[in-house]
Amino acid sequence: MKAMTVDSPVGPLTLRAEEGRLTAVEFGGGGAPAAADAVLDLAATQLAEYFAGERTEFDLPLAPPADGLLGAVLAVLARVPYGRTVSYKELTLAAGYDTGRVRDVGAALGRNPLAFVLPCHRVIGSDGSLVGFGGGLERKRALLDLEAPQLTLTG
């Protein structure tokens, strides 16, 4: 596994790749040394473009978890476009689960290894409130503000 740390407007991020695929974008630097890796370099470039407001979609080879609840939730999450939000309830239903699993879906989102690229910051409460985000609500607000010119709240 290769890793590198990059700076961002929401703090340092650690990028991880394995076998030519991005496996993680994590909050915090973790002291990861810069590694020569095409996927990490591409991810760093695309994240910089995203934070500069120049990129609305990521085009990276990914290795997200694909099984079970987390895999189903991340597959749906990947289709939530820039500038849009979805409620936990909507995400739960779209992933094929009944609304009794909303808390499970929230817990699964907390294990999303690919922050920003799989945009869990776009998931909000049914009432439009900002709830739950592994990077903290201040970062979630900053990310939604970044996308604000196109932001459409749904729910």
Beta strands, then each sheet from edge to edge (+ up, - down):
strand 1: 2-6
strand 2: 13-18
strand 3: 21-27
strand 4: 86-87
strand 5: 123-124
sheet 1: 1+ 2- 3+
sheet 2: 4+ 5+
end
